[in-house]
Structure formats: structure tokens, C-alpha cells
Amino acid sequence: MRIGIIGATGLVGRTTLKILEERGFPASELILFASQRSAGEKIPFKGSQVEVMPISDNWDLLADIFFCSVADDVAQELLKDYKGEAWIIDKSKVFRLDPKVPLVVPEVNWDAVERLDSKIVANPNCTTIPFVMAMAAIRKTARPERTVVTSLQSASGAGKAALEELRLQREYVTAGEKMPEDAREVFGPTLAANLIPQIGSFDKAGEASEERKLRDESRKILGDETLSIHATCVRVPVEVGHSLSVTCVFQEEVGLKAIKKSIESFPGIKMMEGDELITPLDVAGKDEVFCARLRHDPMDKKVIHLWLVTDNLRKGAALNAVQIAESLI
Ligand SMILES: NC(=O)c1ccc[n+]([C@@H]2O[C@H](COP(=O)([O-])OP(=O)(O)OC[C@H]3O[C@@H](n4cnc5c(N)ncnc54)[C@H](OP(=O)(O)O)[C@@H]3O)[C@@H](O)[C@H]2O)c1
């Protein structure tokens, strides 16, 4: 199986390579694409050094499956008229809500790939993936009437320039020096020793694009257009690992044991026992979506609260895409 990675030098591209190697993915050939800036760079894979190339004409003939992990505008330009035979697993937002393109978390809706005749398969947003897995598990017991989510999203969720900026900002904060303008290019406000209650652009109603993505993508994946989700997405000064504080409101009282059992038995989710905590630092480099602090609301047995944490670069992006590829072959 010939494998191509578009955006091989980025955080998600490099994590994809690592996961392909770890899982012994049957890659007979590997093609690595990035921008002109990285042309000639060598990246190790299974003991050899593979050279990075700029994207050429007829690029799509060079592999059977491509993992595309470039920014939205680059993916849009590259794939807008795609008619090739190779599978494209795309991490950008460009095709996620296209009704002709499956948007897939294999543990939740693999059947979408079988229903839709598309060579492009879209990978959901890094916050949607853990959220939708927990929702799919909970809905096996009862469907929440309404769900309120606050996401605490790491800097790496915004790519390598964002992660580098957080590291640079930390140096200024530690030194007690004023933050220069050129250390605030990605996030706008300072992220180090701070947090930013905005991810993406606001619409007229004040909702941020990341919050809209969480609702719209979850509705598509769960096949439930009336799913009621109210989100606030916050950027936090964590390097890797997205956390979500989730509150589900049900029509009737729900049994916590039944909900816990549904979550525990759901593939890819690890339920923490008792009061055991789980933090972004604990999950960096791990594959599961971790769930902790499952509890009834002390004032209302129709309400439950829980805490989710995932490595956004792995299950939130690269691992989910590799699992899609494994299911395709
Ligand atoms: N980070 C996450 O947690 C996460 C999670 C889910 C989805 N995603 C999505 O995945 C995609 C990649 O994210 P990332 O975090 O890996 O970003 P990143 O670290 O900024 O990497 C971007 C990659 O795109 C390449 N690139 C830029 N312009 C290009 C061009 N004109 N032609 C070919 N390659 C080009 C870059 O190459 P150079 O090194 O040469 O610049 C780099 O390899 C984005 O759409 C993002 O929204 C990210």
C-alpha cells in the first residue's frame, strides 16, 4: 500500500508518521509532501530517511491513500476539484459538513463510509472526536435533552507555529519581560500564564467558529440534526491534550451506574475509577479518550457531569485518520 502524507512536517503529519510506524501499517512506499519551505528535509521512517517534496502535478497518482494535514485554505485549493482514485483522509474543515463526504470516527459511524460514494473521508475536529465518542456511549443508555460543554484546548491544536509561540511566550513570562508584538502573532492575546476564551471567529450572535464546529460535526456524525449542544471553547496554555467539562441534561432521572457501564464498554474510551483524576499531561502520547469525575448533579438527578481528556494530536487527529485508513484496506 503506497502512502502519502500532505503536510508531513506539521504536528499532525509527524504524529501520523509515528502512529503508522507504531502500528506496523503496511506502507510499501511513503511519499511526503509539505510546502516549498521544507523541500529536501529528511524525515525518519522505519529506519530510512524519507525526503520531503513540494506538491507536484499529478501528485495523486503517487499513492493509494493520502493523509492530508494542511491548513483549510491549502486543502481547499488542492482538493476542491479532486477526481482521483486515491483515498484522501482530510484533517481540514473543508469537507466535514459536505453531505457527499463521510465525516468519520470509526468507533461511532464507520457505516458512513459504506453509505457514501466518496474518495475523500473527512476527519472531525480535535474537540469533536472525544466529545462525540462520549455522547455515543451515553446515548446507549439515554439521550440527553441538552448538553453544555466547556473545552480547554491546548496550543498544539492550532499547529506548530502556535506551540512554538506558547514556548516563546513562557520565556518572556519567566524572565518577567514585556511580551513583544512578534511573540503574539498566532493567538493575539498572550496565552502563556493566561487563557483565551475564543477559538476561531465570532458570528453575529457571538458564537465562535470552534463552538459551531463542535455542534454541527457532532450532529452529522451522530445523525441527529436536533442534537442540542451549547459550547464555550477556551484556549489554555497546555502544550498537548484537549479537556472537556461536559454537562448532560436528561428528560428523566438517569442511573449513574448505567451511564458508567455504557462509557466503560465503549471502544476507545477509558473510564477512570473512583476519584482518580486525569490531566492533559497524563494523556499526551496515549490513544484513548479518558473520562473521569462522572457524577450526578447534587441538586438534580436528571443532570450528570463528566470530564474528558484526549491527546488532540493522536485520537483528536492522526490516530483517528490512521484508524480510518486501517478500515479502508
Ligand atoms: N493540531 C491538531 O490538534 C489538529 C487536530 C485536528 C485537525 N487538525 C487540522 O490538521 C491540519 C494540520 O494541522 P497541524 O496542527 O499539523 O498544522 P501545522 O503544524 O501548522 O502543519 C501544517 C503543515 O502544512 C504544510 N503546508 C503549509 N502550506 C503548504 C502548502 N502550500 N503545500 C503543502 N504543504 C503545506 C506545512 O509545511 P511546512 O512545514 O513546509 O510549512 C506543514 O507540514 C489543519 O487543517 C488543522 O486544522 C489539527
The ligand as an SDF file (V2000), in Angstrom:
LIG
                    3D

 48 52  0  0  0  0  0  0  0  0999 V2000
   -3.1820   20.1630   15.6120 N   0  0  0  0  0  0  0  0  0  0  0  0
   -4.2770   19.4940   15.9160 C   0  0  0  0  0  0  0  0  0  0  0  0
   -4.5120   19.0630   17.0820 O   0  0  0  0  0  0  0  0  0  0  0  0
   -5.3000   19.2090   14.8370 C   0  0  0  0  0  0  0  0  0  0  0  0
   -6.3610   18.3810   15.1600 C   0  0  0  0  0  0  0  0  0  0  0  0
   -7.3280   18.1010   14.1910 C   0  0  0  0  0  0  0  0  0  0  0  0
   -7.2140   18.6700   12.9410 C   0  0  0  0  0  0  0  0  0  0  0  0
   -6.1640   19.4850   12.6620 N   0  0  0  0  0  0  0  0  0  0  0  0
   -6.0730   20.0340   11.3050 C   0  0  0  0  0  0  0  0  0  0  0  0
   -4.9830   19.3770   10.6520 O   0  0  0  0  0  0  0  0  0  0  0  0
   -4.3700   20.2750    9.7230 C   0  0  0  0  0  0  0  0  0  0  0  0
   -2.8690   20.3560   10.0480 C   0  0  0  0  0  0  0  0  0  0  0  0
   -2.7090   20.8020   11.3730 O   0  0  0  0  0  0  0  0  0  0  0  0
   -1.2770   20.8640   12.0890 P   0  0  0  0  0  0  0  0  0  0  0  0
   -1.5860   21.1590   13.5040 O   0  0  0  0  0  0  0  0  0  0  0  0
   -0.4460   19.6940   11.7340 O   0  0  0  0  0  0  0  0  0  0  0  0
   -0.6550   22.1810   11.3840 O   0  0  0  0  0  0  0  0  0  0  0  0
    0.9070   22.6100   11.2660 P   0  0  0  0  0  0  0  0  0  0  0  0
    1.6770   22.0350   12.3850 O   0  0  0  0  0  0  0  0  0  0  0  0
    0.8840   24.0790   11.0910 O   0  0  0  0  0  0  0  0  0  0  0  0
    1.3860   21.9190    9.9010 O   0  0  0  0  0  0  0  0  0  0  0  0
    0.9280   22.3630    8.6330 C   0  0  0  0  0  0  0  0  0  0  0  0
    1.5580   21.5240    7.5390 C   0  0  0  0  0  0  0  0  0  0  0  0
    1.0740   22.0100    6.2790 O   0  0  0  0  0  0  0  0  0  0  0  0
    2.2010   22.2080    5.4180 C   0  0  0  0  0  0  0  0  0  0  0  0
    1.9140   23.2210    4.4010 N   0  0  0  0  0  0  0  0  0  0  0  0
    1.7080   24.5490    4.5820 C   0  0  0  0  0  0  0  0  0  0  0  0
    1.5000   25.1390    3.3810 N   0  0  0  0  0  0  0  0  0  0  0  0
    1.5780   24.1650    2.4400 C   0  0  0  0  0  0  0  0  0  0  0  0
    1.4730   24.1300    1.0300 C   0  0  0  0  0  0  0  0  0  0  0  0
    1.2050   25.2360    0.3240 N   0  0  0  0  0  0  0  0  0  0  0  0
    1.6280   22.9480    0.3850 N   0  0  0  0  0  0  0  0  0  0  0  0
    1.8960   21.8100    1.0860 C   0  0  0  0  0  0  0  0  0  0  0  0
    2.0130   21.7680    2.4320 N   0  0  0  0  0  0  0  0  0  0  0  0
    1.8540   22.9300    3.0910 C   0  0  0  0  0  0  0  0  0  0  0  0
    3.3090   22.6330    6.3550 C   0  0  0  0  0  0  0  0  0  0  0  0
    4.5440   22.5030    5.6990 O   0  0  0  0  0  0  0  0  0  0  0  0
    5.8320   23.4130    6.1040 P   0  0  0  0  0  0  0  0  0  0  0  0
    6.4220   22.7740    7.3340 O   0  0  0  0  0  0  0  0  0  0  0  0
    6.7000   23.2800    4.9140 O   0  0  0  0  0  0  0  0  0  0  0  0
    5.3260   24.7850    6.3660 O   0  0  0  0  0  0  0  0  0  0  0  0
    3.0900   21.6110    7.4770 C   0  0  0  0  0  0  0  0  0  0  0  0
    3.6120   20.3680    7.0920 O   0  0  0  0  0  0  0  0  0  0  0  0
   -5.1440   21.5980    9.8400 C   0  0  0  0  0  0  0  0  0  0  0  0
   -6.1710   21.6310    8.8800 O   0  0  0  0  0  0  0  0  0  0  0  0
   -5.7420   21.5130   11.2280 C   0  0  0  0  0  0  0  0  0  0  0  0
   -6.9070   22.3090   11.3690 O   0  0  0  0  0  0  0  0  0  0  0  0
   -5.1940   19.7570   13.5720 C   0  0  0  0  0  0  0  0  0  0  0  0
  1  2  1  0
  2  3  2  0
  2  4  1  0
  4  5  1  0
  4 48  2  0
  5  6  2  0
  6  7  1  0
  7  8  2  0
  8  9  1  0
  8 48  1  0
  9 10  1  0
  9 46  1  0
 10 11  1  0
 11 12  1  0
 11 44  1  0
 12 13  1  0
 13 14  1  0
 14 15  2  0
 14 16  1  0
 14 17  1  0
 17 18  1  0
 18 19  2  0
 18 20  1  0
 18 21  1  0
 21 22  1  0
 22 23  1  0
 23 24  1  0
 23 42  1  0
 24 25  1  0
 25 26  1  0
 25 36  1  0
 26 27  1  0
 26 35  1  0
 27 28  2  0
 28 29  1  0
 29 30  1  0
 29 35  2  0
 30 31  1  0
 30 32  2  0
 32 33  1  0
 33 34  2  0
 34 35  1  0
 36 37  1  0
 36 42  1  0
 37 38  1  0
 38 39  2  0
 38 40  1  0
 38 41  1  0
 42 43  1  0
 44 45  1  0
 44 46  1  0
 46 47  1  0
M  CHG  2   8   1  16  -1
M  END
$$$$
